[in-house]
Amino acid sequence: MGNINLLAVFAAAASGFLVGGLWYGPLFGKIWMKEHGYTEEDLAKGNMIKIYGLTFAFSVLSALMLGHLFARTGVSENHIVMMMSVGIAIGFIIPAIGTNYLFSQKSGKLFAIDAGYWVCFYAVMGIIFMLLGA
């Protein structure tokens, strides 16, 4: 898998929680819940250990693959790290969730909130890889 910086991988994965906490909390939490038709009580019924545990595992997988991509391509220039990180979100993740949202007939507002999160998450992961070494 190349020389992957595991510290950067775990820091990048953890950044999803920081970005998500702000994004789905004070920034867009109320709008996101309204668009889904959720109440605070609905969300409290979820298995938080499972939700957060699997979310972190998925974040580690995403960060690991991003780190692997940087290690295998030898990319270290900051602007290229950012272009690749944000480009993955814009070119792969947003079209995938956009397709799901179209077929499930979710609102454009909900799509914008979730798509924005993924762009920010991947941008922050890129910044972490830049700071800790890609």
N, C-alpha and C positions, 0 to 999 in steps of 0.2 A: 504493500500500500504506500510505499514511499516514506519519507521522513515527515510524518504528520506531527504537528505541534499539539500534543494532547492537552496541554494547559490551555492553549487557545481554543481548542475544540470545546472543552467543558465550560470555559468562560463565555464562549459564543452561545452555547446551548442555554446557559443560565440567563443570558441577556434576553431570551424570549420571555422569561417570566417578568423581567423588569419592564420591558416594552409592553407586554400584555397587561401587566398590572396598571400601567398608566393609560394605555389605549382603551381597554375595556372597563376601566374604573372611572376616574374623573373626566377623561376626555370624551369618550363615546359610550360609556356603559349604559346610561339611561336610554339613549337612542337605540342602541343595539338590542337591549331587552325589549323595548317597545316594538321594534321591527320584527322580532321573533315572537312576540306575544307572551313573553316570560314575565313573571313577577319575582321578587326577591325570594319568596317562599318556594317557587318552582325550582330555582337554582339551588336553594339550600337542601333540596331533596336528593341531589346528585351524590354519587359516591366520590367524594373529593380525593380520597387516596388514589383511587383508580384513575380519575380524570387528570389530576396533576402528575401522577406517576407516569402514565402513558404519554402525557404531553411532554414531559421532560425526556422520556425515551425517544420520542419522535424528534425533539429538538436536538438531542445528541446525534441521532442518525443524520439529520440535515447538516449539522455542523461538521460531523465526521466526513461526510461526502464533499462538503465545500473544502475542508482542509485537505482531503485526498486530491481533489482537483488542483488545488494550488501546489501541493507537493509534487504531483505527477507532471505538471506543466512547467514547474520551476518559476512560476510567477511570483514576483516580490515587489514590483513597482506598485505604489499605492493607488495610482489612478486605475491600473488594470485590475487590482484586487477589488476595488469598488465597482468598476464596470461589470466585472463578472458576478459579484455578489448581487447587486441590484438587477443586473440583466437576467439572472436566474429567476428572481421573483417576478419580473415583468414578462419575461418570455415563456416561462413554464408554469409557475404557480398561479398567476392571475388568469391566464386562459383556462387552466384546469378548473379552478373554482368558479370562474365565470360561466363555463359550460354547465357545471352542476347547478348553479343558481338559475340559469335560464330554464333548464328542464324542470327544476323544482319550483319554478315561478316565484322565487324570492325577489324582494324589492331591490331596485338599483341602489338605494341608500344603504341597505345592508351589505350589498356587494362592495360599495365604495369603502365602507368601514373595514370590512375584512380584508379587502385587497390592499388598502392603505397600511393595515397592520403588517401584512407580509412584506411589503416593500420596506417598511421601517425596520422590521426584524432582520431582514437580510442585509440592510444597510448597516445596522449596528453590528451584526456578525462580521461584515467586511471591515468595519473600523477596528473591531477587536483583533482580527487577523492582521491588520496593518500594525497595530500597536504591539502585539505579542509575537509577530513574525508568522507569515503565511506558510 
